[in-house]
């Protein structure tokens, strides 16, 4: 994504810093996946208890997201971002020094709270800094999240295998501390606009009455349910076939490279490709890929799933926020609330997906869980295609038109 010449240097600088903050957060969130089998062995956990390593952070994201979205009319995105980074630092540092499993769970929860606020505040700050390039810049956040999927598992798996389970999170908390200092010192003049959040009743009506906002949410449901559950199921299947945490991390990183390559390509064409039929086709492809480990037992089927599903979800994820921005332009929601809604879906999926995946794996094996995921993706493909046939409402005055400037 080429921003030079379109945005000023100071705005590019703050966008880059925000992208890096998002990247580190994604590495910290996604990097724990290949460590789950080692946590289970180290602390003598059941599969369900191991799944809590993923689920509890998502619970924090869920509890923080919507309140953070509505706080953007009282607190600037800049200050919310600072607060979120501070929470994440506390959570990661706590995880690195935690003496037992219960303390680790608490630290992951604190990290999740901070990460939930970060996604809301950071997206609002990015949109302000990007100006009329916001569709491309917000679509680029999907690429950054994908990069977290590349570096996170490989980084955490390799460092933990070479040193210990705490080492990856010590480094991440140090990097976030540096980023917090740089963002506090930022003088770009961006991120100081307070948004006017919609009343709750209007927000709930918009989630099902605005077809583009509904499409964004359906896209997010399909991707989130599949990936937040697969992040738990796939490492367990690979570990059962003799793969260690470093190898699992590398496999996830290679798969995420496919995601990033796809989403980077699609994000450059976000406005042209923002069509329901394109997203529905990609979501159907995700369903087909997810059916592979349902039908075939073994590590090869799991890796084929990772390769294919990352390409399909790279298309859908890159177009998620561009659909939501159409609803923002019509005045249905603000950017902060749009991001909060996406966060809520990811967090609920991250909370329920690994938990139900762990329970089903214990009870009947992981093939049934993959089958359910394939069914969810197929249903989302159908619903997205139907939303494409719904007439778009006429635009109204955008929320936050009378925006309060903060010195």
N, C-alpha and C positions, 0 to 999 in steps of 0.2 A: 504494500500500500504506500503510494507516494504522496506525502503531505507537503513536502517542501514546495514553496512557490504558491501554495494554496492557503496555508496558514502561516502566521508569523513565527519567528524562531522561538519566542518565549512561550507561545501556545504549543508548539511542537514539543518543547522541552517538558512542559507539565504533562502533556499526553503521554510521552515516553515514560516519565516517572510513575504515572498512574498505571500504565500498562505493566511496568515492572512489579509494582505492588500487587497487582492482580495476579501476575505470574507466580510470585512467591507464595501468595495465598493458595493458589491452585496446587502448587507443588506440595505444600503442607497438607492440603486436604486429600489429594489423590495419591500422594506418596505413601500413605499408610497401608494401601491395599495389599502390596506384596509382603508386608510385614505381618499380616493377620495370622498365617500359619505359625510363625515364630512366636508371636504373642500367645497363641493357644498352647504351644508346647512349653513356653517359659513359665506361664502362670497357671498351667494345668486347667485350661478353660474348656468348656463345651463349645460346639460350633455356634450356638446361640449367643453365648457370652462373648465369643470372638467377634461376632457381627456387631456388637455394641460399639466396638472401636470406630466403625463407620457410622452407625446410627446415631450416636449421642451428639456428634458434631452437627449432624443434620437437624437434630432437635433444637440445638442452639440457633441454627440458621432460621428455622421455622419460627421460633419465638421472637427473634429480633427483626425479621424482615418487614412485616407490615407496619409495626410501630415506627420503624426507621423511615419507611416511605411517607408516613404522615408527619413525621418530625421535620421533613424538609421545608415545611411552611413556618417553622420556628427556629431551626438551626440551619446554617448554611451547609451545603455539601462539603465545603473545605473543612469545617470544624467536625462534621460527622466522620469524615474520612480519617482525620487525626485521631479521633476517639476510637474508631474501629481498629486502626493499626495498633494502638496501645493495648487494647483487649487481646488482639491476636498474639502480641509479643508475650503478654502474661500467660496466655494459654500454652504457647509453644515452650516457653521457658519452664513452665510448671510440668509439662509432659517430660521434659528432659531430666528433671530432678525428682520426679515422682517415685516414692518408695514402694508403692504397691499398685495393684490393678485398679482399686477404687479411686485412688488419686489420679491415675492416668485418665480415667473416665471423666472425672471432674475437670481436668485440664483440657480435654478434648471438647467438653461442653462450652467452656469459656472461649476457646478458640472459635467454636461454631458461632457463638454470639457475635464476636468481632467480625467474622467473615460474612455473616448475614448483613450486618450494617455496612460493611465495605462494599458489597455488590450494589447496594442501593445508593449510597453516597457517591461512590466512584463513578457509576454510570451517569448520575446527574451532573457531576463535575466534568466528565468527559464531554457530555452533550453541550455544556456551556462553553468549554474550551474549543470544541470543534466547530461551533456555529453552523453554517449551512452545509458542512461536511459531516454532520452528525450521523447520518445513515451509514456511511462508510466506516467512520471511526467506531461506532457502536457495534457494527458487524465485525470489525476487527477485534473486539473484545472476545468474540468466540474463538478467533485464531489464538489469542493469548491463552485462553482457557485450555485449548488443545495443546499448546506448548507445555502447559503444566502437566498435561497427561503424558507428554513425551519425557520431560525431564524428571517429573515427580517420582514415578515408580523406579526408574533407573537410578536416580540419585539416592533415594531412601534405601532401596534394596542393596545397592553396592556399598554405601557408607555403613549401613547396619551390619552387613555381612563382614566388612573389614574391621569394624570397631565394635559397636554395640547398638542396641535399639534406641538409645537416647541421642546418639551423636547427630543423626540427620536434623533433629529439631533444635539443637543448640545453634547450628549454623544458620538455619532459617530465621530464628529469632534475632540473631545478630544483624542479618541483612535487613530485616524489617525495621530494626531500630535506626539504621542509617537512612532508610527511605523516609521514615517518619521525620527525622531531622531535616532532610532536604525539602520535604513537602511543607513543613512548618515555615521554612525560610523562603519558599516560593514567592516571587513577586510578579507573577503574570497578571494578577488582577482578576483571575477567573475563579469559579467555584464559590462566589459570594452572593449568588442570586437565590433567594428563597422562593420555593414553588408554592402555589396555592393548591393544596391537596383537595380532591373532590370529597363531598360528603359521603359517608359510608354507604347510604342507600343508593346514591347515584353510581358509586363504584361497583357495587354488586350487580346493578342493572347493566352496566357497561360490559361486565365480564361475559354476559351471554347475549346481549343485544347488539354489540358492535362486532361485526363478522371478522374484522382484522385482528382485534384484540383476542377474540375467541380462537382464531387460527394460531396466533402466537402461543396461547396457552395449550392448545392441543399438540402443537409441535413440541413444546417443552415437556408435556406429560409423556409423550411417546419416547423421547430421548432419555428423560430422567428415569422413568421406570425401568427401562432396559439397562441403562448403564449403572445406576446405583445398585441394582441387584447383581448384575454381571461382575461388578468390581469385587463382589464377595464370592460368587460362585466359581468364577474362572480361576483365581488363585488356589482355591481349595482343590479343584480338579487337577490343576497342574502339579500341586504339591503331592497329591496322591499318586502321581506318576513319576515322582522322584526329582522334581525341579526344586531348587533352593530359592531363597528370597531374591538373590541377585539375578538369577536367570529369569524368574517371574517378572522382575522389574524391567529387564531388558526387553522381554517379549511385549509387555504393555507399552513400553516406549516406542518400539517399532510400529505397533498398531496405531499409536497416537500420531506418529509421523504421517500416516495415511490420512488421519482426521485433519491435521493441520494443513496439509497440502491441499486437500479438497476444500476446506472452509476458507483458506486464503484465496483460492481461485474464485470461489463463489462470492466472497465478500466484495471482490472488485466489481462484480456484476450484480450487486444486491438489488439495485433499483429495477434493473431489467428482468431479473429472475424472480422477483417477488410475486409469484403466481401460485395459486393453490394447487394446480395440477402438477407442477414441478415438485412441490413439497410432498404431495400425496404419493407420487410415484416413488420418491426417495424413501418415504416411510414404509411403503409396501416392500421395498428392497430390504429395509431393516428387519421387517418381519420374517422374510425368507432366510436371511442370514442367521437370525436367532433360532430358527427351526432346526438348523444343522446340528448343534450340540444336543437338541432334544431327540433327534433320530439316531445319531451316532455317539457311541461311548468312546471316550479317549481324549488324549491331549491334542491330537491333530484336529479333531472337530472343534475344540475350543479355540485353537489358534486361527482356523479358517473363519470362525465366527468373528474373532477380533478384527481380522483383516477386512472382511466385507462390511461389517457393521460400522466400522469407523468411517469408511467412505460414505455410506448412506447417511449416517448421522452428521457427517461433516456438511452435507448439503442442507439438511433440515436446520441444524443449529445456526449456521451462518445467516439464514433467512428469518430466524425467530424475531430478533429485535427490529429488523426492518419492517416486519408486519406490524409490530407493536407501535412503531413510530407513526404509522398511518393513523392509528387511533389517537395518538398524542396530537397530531396535526388537526384532527377533527375536534379536539377538546374533550374527548372521552375520559382521558387520564393524563396525569403528568408523567414525566420520564421516571421520577423516583418511584412512584406507585407502580408503574409498568414493570420496573425492575424488581420491585418487591413481590409482585404477583408471580413472576418467574422464579424468584428465590423460594417462595412458599412451595411451589410445585416441586422444585429440586429437593427441598429439605424434607417434605413429606415422603417423597420417593426414597430419599436417603435414609429416612427413619424406618419406613415400613419395608422397603425392598430387602435390605440385608437381614432384617429380623425375620420376615416371612421366608426368605431364602434359606436362612439357617435352620428354621423349624422344618421346612419341607425337606431339606437335605438330610436332616436327622431321621425324619419319618419315612420318606418314600424315595429319596435320592434326588439328584439335581436335574434329571431329565424332565420331570414334571414341571419344575420351576421354569426351565427354559421354554417349555411349551406354553405356559401362562404368559410369559413375556412376549412370545411371538404373537399370541392372540391380542394382547394389548396394542402392540404396534400396528397390527392389521386393522383393528378397530379405529385407531387414530387416523390411519390413512383414509378410511372411508369417511370419517367425520370431517376431515380437512377438505376432502374433495367436495362434500356437500356444502361446506361453508363458502367455497369458491363460487357457488351458484346463487348465494344470497346477495341481493342488491345492497350497495354501499350507501350509508346515510349521508345526507348533506353535511358539509363542514359547518362548525359553529365556532365562536370565539374560543381560541385555545385557553385552557386553564393556565393560570399563572401569567396572563397577559399583563396584569398590573403587578409587576414583580418588584419586590422591595430590595433596593440596593443596600448593601452593608459596606461601610468603609473598611 
